[in-house]
Amino acid sequence: MADLGETLDKDEWRRELIKLGDERGFFKELGDKHTALHVREGSTLVVTFENLDHVFEHGGTRLPWGFDFIKSHGWSILG
């Protein structure tokens, strides 16, 4: 998976999320203010709700809350 950290601008970051969605689930634009990223793993689905500005401005991996924890348990995520 690509590094989605602080070095990417918003357009590059969005393209990487689309790529991740295409490879492992989906990434959908839901109007001009909402998106959904689904990464398919196991039979448990964890759903998160994020404020995009918060995710983007607070560094780190810029993935949905708990992404690494959820992935480490083999669960699916929809954020």
N, C-alpha and C positions, 0 to 999 in steps of 0.2 A: 504494500500500500504506500502511496506517495506521502511525503511529509507535508502536512497541511498547516504547519506552524506559521510563525510570524513573518517569514520571508515572502509569502505570497500576498499579492494585492487581492482585493475582493473578487475580481473577475477570474484570476488564476485559481483562487480557492474554490469558487463555484464550479469551474471546469473540472477540478479534481474530485469534487463531490459527485458530479454527474458521472465521471468515469468510475468511481467507486460503486455508485448505484447500478450502472450498466453491468459491471462485473459481478456483483454479489447480491443484487436485489433490484431496487429502483431509486431514482431521484426524480421527483415531479415538482414542477412549478404549479402552485395552486393559487392562481391569480397573481397580481403584481406584488403582494406583500407576504405571501406564505409559500413554503416549500415543505416537502416531505422526503426524508431519506430512510429507506428500508434496507437493512443488511440482513440477509437470510443466513441463519446458522441452524440452531436446534429448534425443538418444538415449543420452547418457552419464548414468548414475545414480551419484551419490555418496551413500553411507550413513554417517551419523554416529550416535554414541551419546552422549547427554548425561545428566548428573545435573541434574534440574530445579532443585534448590536452587542449584547452581552457576550455571546459566544465569540464573536470576531475580535472584540476589543480587549478581552481578558487573556489573550495569549494561549499558551499550551498547544494542544493538538487541534483546537478549533473544531472538534467533533462533538456530537451530542453528549450531554451530561452522562457520565458513567460508561461511556463507550468501551473503554479498555477493560473495565470490570465486567461488563456484560459479555464482551467478546471472550474474556478469560474463562467464563463459565459455559461457553458454547451456546449461548442464547442468541436469539434474533433481536434486533432493535428497530423501532420505528420512531424517528425523531423529527 
